[in-house]
Amino acid sequence: MSLTQISQSKCFDGWQFRFSHRSITCNCTMNFSIYLPLSAKNTPVPVLYWLSGLTCTDENFVQKAGAQRFAAQHGIAIVCPDTSPRGDDVPIDEDEAFDFGRGAGFYLDATQSPFAMNYHMSDYVTSELPILIEDAFPVNEARAISGHSMGGHGALTIALKNPGCYKSVSAFAPIVAPTQVPWGQKAFRGYLGPDQNSWQDYDACALIPGAEERLPLLIDQGTADDFLEEQLKPHLLEEACTAADHPLTLRMRDGFDHSYFFIASFIGEHIEHHAKALKG
């Protein structure tokens, strides 16, 4: 598969790259960013996949989280896909709202027209992108996954639905029960249609009881997050995990909001968590 390099920058003991490629899954050109630590020159390194939130691209985490320092220290690569398909031929929300359409792929595989032609972010993240990454770069097959907000939803559901594929999973302020909150309900209705039974496949709280693998969940949530009560509802995930005896570490971080200031404050701990699992 042909890759076009967009940029590269030296960053700590490694390099930050950005590439584009033609995606068969999403039927458009997709961008992704990848950080490779210096140690990748000597031996293939494990990979952390990071999924960003609403309105983001592949660049937000790269530019704001400060994760490269810790990835270099622990010798892991970080891959950041875009949050949705993009391009003139890709359908968008008619009202150009921030929470649906371009920039808001919700890491699912759409079944409804016109979105079913392009919006296959679940297949892209779990199948097409890892194959591309493992073929083109000095990485091994050990994978972890993490994300923020909509991307936290994506990280949790993808890990729960793909047992054995990820060594670890974590999230910052994830949408844990999208079938029960406005952001998720709007997106699922548009991408998946009115049958709410189909929505359950993309809801972490709904997936927990039947999870084939009890992969421990690590979640940080700010108490000053403006979206905490209406959109995020971490207590619902806590209840689901308690009922199913699924391991969960939920850390309520006093005074932190939904921003990248929050992510930057604790990303080092998350990368350390993933590095232990990836190299264990």
C-alpha positions as CSV (number, residue, x, y, z in Angstrom):
1,M,0.0,0.0,0.0
2,S,1.4,3.4,-1.0
3,L,2.2,5.9,1.7
4,T,2.8,9.6,1.2
5,Q,4.9,11.3,3.8
6,I,3.5,14.7,4.8
7,S,5.9,15.7,7.5
8,Q,8.6,14.6,9.9
9,S,10.1,16.2,13.0
10,K,12.7,15.1,15.5
11,C,11.1,14.8,18.9
12,F,12.9,13.7,22.1
13,D,14.7,10.4,21.3
14,G,12.6,9.6,18.2
15,W,10.8,11.0,15.2
16,Q,7.2,12.3,14.7
17,F,5.8,11.5,11.3
18,R,2.6,12.2,9.4
19,F,1.4,10.2,6.4
20,S,-1.5,9.9,4.0
21,H,-2.7,6.9,2.1
22,R,-5.7,5.7,0.1
23,S,-8.0,3.7,2.4
24,I,-9.9,0.9,0.9
25,T,-12.0,0.6,4.0
26,C,-13.1,4.3,4.2
27,N,-13.0,4.8,0.4
28,C,-11.0,8.0,0.6
29,T,-7.6,9.4,1.5
30,M,-6.8,9.1,5.2
31,N,-4.1,10.7,7.3
32,F,-2.4,9.3,10.3
33,S,0.5,10.3,12.6
34,I,3.1,7.9,14.0
35,Y,5.8,8.5,16.6
36,L,8.8,6.1,16.4
37,P,11.3,6.0,19.3
38,L,15.0,5.7,18.6
39,S,14.9,2.2,19.8
40,A,12.9,1.2,16.8
41,K,16.1,1.4,14.7
42,N,17.4,-1.6,16.5
43,T,14.4,-3.8,17.0
44,P,10.6,-3.7,16.3
45,V,8.7,-1.9,19.0
46,P,5.1,-2.3,20.3
47,V,2.4,0.1,19.4
48,L,-0.1,2.2,21.3
49,Y,-3.1,3.3,19.1
50,W,-4.6,6.6,20.2
51,L,-8.1,7.6,19.2
52,S,-9.0,11.2,19.5
53,G,-12.3,12.9,20.2
54,L,-14.9,15.0,18.5
55,T,-13.6,17.7,16.1
56,C,-10.1,16.4,16.3
57,T,-7.8,15.1,13.6
58,D,-4.7,12.9,13.9
59,E,-2.7,15.9,14.9
60,N,-4.4,17.1,18.1
61,F,-2.9,14.5,20.4
62,V,0.5,14.7,18.7
63,Q,0.7,18.5,19.2
64,K,-0.9,18.9,22.7
65,A,-0.5,15.8,24.9
66,G,3.3,15.7,25.3
67,A,3.2,11.9,24.9
68,Q,6.4,11.6,22.8
69,R,8.7,12.1,25.8
70,F,7.1,9.1,27.6
71,A,6.9,6.9,24.4
72,A,10.7,7.5,23.9
73,Q,11.4,6.6,27.5
74,H,9.5,3.3,27.3
75,G,10.4,2.4,23.7
76,I,6.9,2.3,22.2
77,A,5.4,3.7,19.0
78,I,2.2,5.8,19.0
79,V,-0.2,5.7,16.1
80,C,-2.9,8.3,15.8
81,P,-5.5,7.8,13.1
82,D,-7.9,10.6,12.0
83,T,-11.4,10.7,13.7
84,S,-13.4,10.2,10.5
85,P,-13.1,10.0,6.7
86,R,-12.6,13.3,5.0
87,G,-12.7,14.7,1.5
88,D,-15.0,16.5,-0.9
89,D,-16.8,13.2,-1.7
90,V,-17.3,12.2,1.9
91,P,-20.8,13.1,3.2
92,I,-21.1,15.4,6.2
93,D,-23.9,16.5,8.5
94,E,-26.2,18.9,6.7
95,D,-26.0,21.4,9.6
96,E,-22.3,20.9,9.8
97,A,-22.6,20.1,13.5
98,F,-19.5,19.2,15.4
99,D,-20.9,16.0,16.8
100,F,-21.8,14.1,13.6
101,G,-20.2,13.5,10.3
102,R,-16.7,14.8,9.5
103,G,-14.5,14.8,12.6
104,A,-17.1,12.6,14.4
105,G,-16.8,9.1,13.0
106,F,-17.5,7.4,16.4
107,Y,-15.3,4.5,15.6
108,L,-18.1,2.4,14.2
109,D,-19.1,0.9,10.8
110,A,-22.0,2.8,9.4
111,T,-24.9,1.0,7.7
112,Q,-27.1,3.9,6.7
113,S,-26.9,5.8,3.4
114,P,-25.0,8.0,2.5
115,F,-22.6,7.3,5.4
116,A,-22.1,3.6,4.7
117,M,-19.9,4.4,1.7
118,N,-17.1,5.9,3.9
119,Y,-17.7,5.7,7.6
120,H,-16.0,2.4,8.6
121,M,-13.8,3.6,11.3
122,S,-14.0,0.5,13.4
123,D,-12.8,-1.7,10.5
124,Y,-10.2,0.9,9.6
125,V,-8.7,1.0,13.2
126,T,-8.8,-2.7,13.8
127,S,-7.9,-4.1,10.4
128,E,-6.6,-1.9,7.7
129,L,-4.5,0.5,9.7
130,P,-2.6,-2.1,11.8
131,I,-1.8,-4.2,8.8
132,L,-0.4,-1.1,7.1
133,I,1.6,0.0,10.1
134,E,3.1,-3.5,10.8
135,D,4.1,-3.8,7.1
136,A,5.6,-0.3,6.7
137,F,7.3,0.4,10.0
138,P,9.6,-1.3,12.5
139,V,6.9,-2.3,14.9
140,N,5.9,-5.7,16.3
141,E,2.4,-7.2,16.7
142,A,1.9,-6.1,20.4
143,R,-0.8,-3.5,20.5
144,A,-2.5,-1.3,23.1
145,I,-5.3,1.2,22.6
146,S,-6.4,4.4,24.3
147,G,-8.4,7.5,23.6
148,H,-10.2,10.6,24.7
149,S,-14.0,11.3,24.9
150,M,-15.4,9.9,21.6
151,G,-12.0,8.2,21.2
152,G,-12.3,6.8,24.7
153,H,-15.6,5.2,23.6
154,G,-13.8,3.8,20.6
155,A,-10.9,2.4,22.6
156,L,-13.2,0.7,25.1
157,T,-15.6,-0.8,22.5
158,I,-12.8,-1.9,20.1
159,A,-10.9,-3.6,22.9
160,L,-14.0,-5.3,24.3
161,K,-15.1,-6.6,20.9
162,N,-11.6,-7.9,19.8
163,P,-10.4,-10.2,22.5
164,G,-6.7,-11.1,22.3
165,C,-5.9,-8.2,19.9
166,Y,-4.8,-5.7,22.6
167,K,-2.5,-6.1,25.6
168,S,-4.1,-3.1,27.4
169,V,-6.7,-0.4,27.1
170,S,-7.3,3.0,28.8
171,A,-9.3,6.1,28.3
172,F,-9.6,9.7,29.3
173,A,-13.2,11.0,29.9
174,P,-14.8,8.4,27.6
175,I,-18.4,8.3,26.4
176,V,-19.1,5.0,28.2
177,A,-22.8,4.6,27.4
178,P,-23.4,6.3,24.0
179,T,-26.8,4.7,23.7
180,Q,-27.9,6.6,26.7
181,V,-26.6,10.1,26.0
182,P,-27.3,12.8,23.3
183,W,-23.9,12.5,21.5
184,G,-24.2,8.8,21.0
185,Q,-27.9,8.7,20.2
186,K,-27.5,11.3,17.5
187,A,-24.6,9.5,15.9
188,F,-26.0,6.0,16.2
189,R,-29.3,7.1,14.7
190,G,-27.5,8.7,11.7
191,Y,-24.9,6.0,11.1
192,L,-26.8,2.8,12.2
193,G,-30.5,3.7,11.8
194,P,-33.4,3.5,14.2
195,D,-33.0,-0.1,15.4
196,Q,-31.4,0.4,18.8
197,N,-30.5,-3.3,19.0
198,S,-27.7,-2.6,16.5
199,W,-26.4,0.2,18.7
200,Q,-25.5,-2.1,21.5
201,D,-22.4,-3.4,19.6
202,Y,-20.9,0.1,20.1
203,D,-21.7,0.7,23.7
204,A,-19.1,-0.2,26.3
205,C,-21.6,-0.7,29.1
206,A,-23.7,-3.0,27.0
207,L,-20.6,-5.0,25.9
208,I,-19.2,-5.6,29.4
209,P,-21.5,-8.4,30.5
210,G,-20.7,-10.6,27.5
211,A,-17.0,-9.7,27.1
212,E,-14.9,-12.8,26.3
213,E,-11.8,-11.3,27.8
214,R,-11.6,-9.5,31.1
215,L,-9.0,-7.0,30.0
216,P,-8.6,-4.4,32.8
217,L,-9.9,-0.9,32.1
218,L,-8.0,2.2,33.2
219,I,-10.0,5.4,33.1
220,D,-9.2,8.9,34.2
221,Q,-12.1,11.4,34.5
222,G,-12.0,15.0,35.5
223,T,-14.5,16.2,38.1
224,A,-14.7,19.7,36.5
225,D,-15.6,18.2,33.1
226,D,-18.5,20.2,31.5
227,F,-19.7,17.0,29.9
228,L,-19.5,14.8,32.9
229,E,-23.2,14.6,33.9
230,E,-24.9,14.7,30.5
231,Q,-22.6,12.9,28.1
232,L,-20.0,10.8,29.9
233,K,-21.7,9.2,33.0
234,P,-18.7,7.1,34.2
235,H,-20.8,5.7,37.0
236,L,-22.7,3.6,34.5
237,L,-19.5,1.9,33.5
238,E,-18.6,1.4,37.1
239,E,-22.0,-0.2,37.7
240,A,-21.7,-2.5,34.7
241,C,-18.2,-3.6,35.6
242,T,-19.2,-4.3,39.2
243,A,-22.1,-6.4,38.1
244,A,-20.0,-8.4,35.6
245,D,-16.9,-8.5,37.9
246,H,-14.9,-6.8,35.2
247,P,-11.7,-5.2,36.4
248,L,-11.9,-1.4,36.3
249,T,-9.7,1.4,37.7
250,L,-11.7,4.6,37.6
251,R,-9.8,7.6,38.8
252,M,-11.8,10.8,39.4
253,R,-9.3,13.6,39.0
254,D,-10.3,16.6,41.2
255,G,-10.6,19.9,39.4
256,F,-9.7,18.7,35.9
257,D,-11.8,19.5,32.8
258,H,-12.2,17.9,29.4
259,S,-9.2,19.5,27.7
260,Y,-5.8,18.4,26.6
261,F,-4.4,20.1,29.8
262,F,-6.1,17.2,31.6
263,I,-4.7,14.6,29.2
264,A,-1.2,16.1,29.3
265,S,-1.3,15.8,33.1
266,F,-1.7,12.1,33.2
267,I,-0.6,10.7,29.8
268,G,2.7,9.6,31.3
269,E,0.9,7.3,33.7
270,H,-1.2,5.9,30.9
271,I,1.8,5.2,28.7
272,E,3.6,3.5,31.6
273,H,0.5,1.4,32.1
274,H,0.5,0.3,28.5
275,A,4.3,-0.2,28.3
276,K,4.2,-2.7,31.2
277,A,1.5,-4.7,29.4
278,L,3.1,-4.5,26.0
279,K,6.5,-5.7,27.2
280,G,5.3,-8.0,30.0
